[in-house]
Amino acid sequence: MSETTGMVWLVNRLRCMSVTEVGYRIQQAAAKGVVKRMRPRTAPPLPRARNFAVEGAPALAPEERERLLLDAASIEAGHVVLFAERRFDVGMPPVWNRDPDTGVVGPAIYAGDIDVSERDKVGDIKHVWELNRHLHLVSLAQAWAVSRDPAWLRTLHHQLRSWLDQCPPLTGPNWTSSLELGIRLINWALVWQLIGGDDAHKGSGLFSGDDGQRLRADWLDSIHAHCSAIARHLSRHSSANNHLIGELAGLYVGASIWPCWKASGAWLEQARRELEHEAQAQFSRDGVNREQAFAYHIFSCEFLFVAGLVGQACGQPFSRSYWTSPQRALRFLRSVRDVGGNVPMVGDADDGIVFRLDASGSDRAAQLLALGDAVLRRIEPQHPGVRWLLHALPGRRPEADPHESDTGWAFPDGGYLLFGAHFDEPEEIKGMVDCGPLGYLGIAAHAHADALALTLSVAGEPCLVDPGTYSYWQEHKWRDYFRGTSAHNTVRIDGLDQSVPGGRFMWLRKARAAIERMPQSPQEFDFRGSHDGYMRLADPVRHLRSVRFDAATSTLTVRDEVAAKKPHQVELFWHFAPELSVRLDSAGLHVRGKRFALQMHVQGHDLKLELVRANENPPLGWFSRRYESRQPCDVLKVSAVSSAVPVECRITIAII
């Protein structure tokens, strides 16, 4: 980041802060200086680590066992899956401060002095952090649990030993984020339980002998440093989003599994108290995560479940109000997921996960829903990852609210409404209108400028799509495009985004959407909404959108109007999934999928219609299913100069 760019970012960041937050940030900066000068000494641990007496492995099919051992063998050879399904050669032992993608090795200096946005100094920090979450160490512990082969313990010892040597407390890029410390503690806790902890009689023997005892002592020192660092640097004020939930969950798990120090009780009570609050504060009354980013909806739920299960296993259950939050969150997730298992890619996503206990590349939404079924509905788990998690964290199941329904279609508090027909059936038509706020708190870090955007799937196949995120740290033009208005199925005015960005994870002015006419059902859906994002212009513009769906004829009609005194450049975008066949001719737009055909007719005055694909300058016609990966897709761009004349798109859907 250049000096000028850094100054602009700082000014914008200050604009998003309250006076109270500015004071808090100054105090935090001063505290970092004190910690740097006086590296805290770790108090000797008391022999009170908690072991849940976990033995062996859950019931596994032969192919599940074989897949697990093959993955462990790959890890032993230095090949580790990061993010959803990309495998990297990280070495054996890994160079833990090295970005496995670029090869850049981060500096072994005080973590508070490292700017993680400087790619020439640390590489892509997301890759560094993902490796150091230690999800793959859990795989090694699982391999030992199913085979009792001491080779897996030796590999685990080797990896832990090298990490503790290369990443001493508060040193290097792996100590720059409290969230990452929290996730690492959660995975260390899973490893600890799967190997039997430090139980001298039932444990794995990882801590036997002088080398084993040194490993245990150094590991506990690092665990103490993790908990202490998190407690000092919790995300607050405008940063108190999923990071805070993850930090509190990690602190709670760490203090619960290792209640070994005088501060442990205070850490435990603080984390528990704040988790109870955040579980409700960060989700709407109808179950939508307030960051308006569906991947972080899942991410936050994973933290809440892990912390809650640890509480159950320790005999210190969270309240029913706490569990109601993930229960409602899963109701929302179950509702927006189509019959093919697809979830609209609303808001940011980086493919990061809290834990991985099954095959890489698996469906996270499916795993979370299966976990919810097992924990809250007491359905016998069939998902291997869920069986492993409940095996590692045994305990009584919490009492769920019996009055909560399993699915729904209207989530007005969260800002999403569903339309369609034949939900959960093979011929399903499922669409969604985004009429919610722009993200959470002052910076709305993971939100996109997608007010009144629409998605559609037919017969379990994505059709009208949200193109996703692509990357946080590639060129600015890509970050700006994928979260900008032109990358969503909505209207852009005068080439400007609905909301005003201030940095890669910051919005300065936020469009506010409003529901003006609430539909009565998804089958006879008649919606009208508006947003004020363009009221900031010298000649203010109000965008109004009507969405009507008639299940009897499988017809969707979208009418867009702009209200202004003077003419403005109006652009309407429709993004189609890359797998579809899309053709534009004089008769309209023709789309064909595996089991459906769609026709769109556009009406309005003096319209220009063009089909755009894989344009780079400026970007348009791109789709990103996975982090750091993009591919071309077809986009229908409808353009006009207007001050009031509406544009109406009539879409007819046929199942074939």
C-alpha angles and dihedrals in degrees: 000000000000121000092250093047090047092052092049090050091049092051091048092047091052089051088061094052132088120227088255092054092049089055091048092051091051090052091049092051091051091048091053089057091052093049091048091055095041108039102200117244117230116244114233109264123244116230095257108110111147119240120186093205091245111178130189122329137301120262108292133184113239092251091052091052092048092048091050093051092046090053091049090050090053090051090049087056091052099259112128131178113233126189112350105334113332114124118209133190101237097167131242109290093019122236091238098197093050123102101234090208102052100018093233112147115215119229121266093228135116106307093226090064095056121099103207092197092067100097093186089059103039106009116223100343091203090067092047093050095044092057091046094054083082097220087146092058087064088057089056091050089049090051090054092046093055098039107023085218107156089212089079091053090052090052091047091049090049093051095046093045092051092048093050090049096047098039110043116177116299093359127119135358094304090071097050098089127053089202091060090049089053094051091047091052090052092053092044087053090053090049090048093053096043092054092046095255116246095322104145093211106034101025126107097251093248088133098044121123129015094298091050093050091049089050091051093048094047092044091053090048089054092046089054090049090050093052093044093049093048092049090052096046110037115157108258142181112356091005096054096111130111087326091067093048090050094046093049092046091051092047091048093049092045094049091045099049095038108032087164105129139057091251093052095088093051091047090050095050094045093049093046094048094048094044089056088054099042093047087066100031096054096049127062121239089261094050106264119139106240095227087076090224115118096204089056089046087063093040093054092047091054089057093048092051095048093048091045093050092049088052090051092047091051093049091246103109123192119239126275088248089059093052092045089067097061089038090060091040090057090048088058093045092048089050099050093043111096127226089265092057096255121143120198110254096233117169127347125343130176100174089242115149136193098224138359117202100155138044117321117256093031124150107272094193090053091049093049092048090048089050090051091049091052097044103034103025096032094230114159105258118243096173109097094216091053092048090053094048093049089046092054093043105038122180146112117307116250123249108258125202105266092202096066113104121227098235141008142174106216120067102162096158091054091040107245132112126186127213132181144079142269094026113200092010127110092254093050121154110195127174133170134206119205109218099150136111124279103265132292134310127342102321100032085209101187102032126111129216092253107129112165092002119155135212130190137190127185126200090349093307122116112241114161103031144187101234095223131224111292099188144349096207108035119102113319092246091065095046090048093047100049094049094037129098096256089063092061136069096257142082129290123198125211092345091293130126117247089241128037116245121217101180142338091292102023140083119195101188118028127205113232117213124204134194108230098172120025116210120232100219140355091247095053097032119176113167134169125183143156141194135208100217094118097042085094092072122104086249100037117229127200118200117210124186130190120194121190126179124184112195093194092064099022088234126150120194121189118187121188124193132179121203115204140129095237134038117272136187106262122194125183120192132201116186119200127201112261094240094062128096108236125185131174122200139146091284094057139264119326122197127182131188134174094279106011145052124207132191125194126195118190122204129188144102121297095343126177116209122193135165110225127193132177097346111169105186101070098007116243132145101041134131130193118197094167134033113271091011129100136171136183121271134176119259125188107215116196115192134186142150108236147142099194115349110118128230115218125194117193114196123192118195126200127184111220 
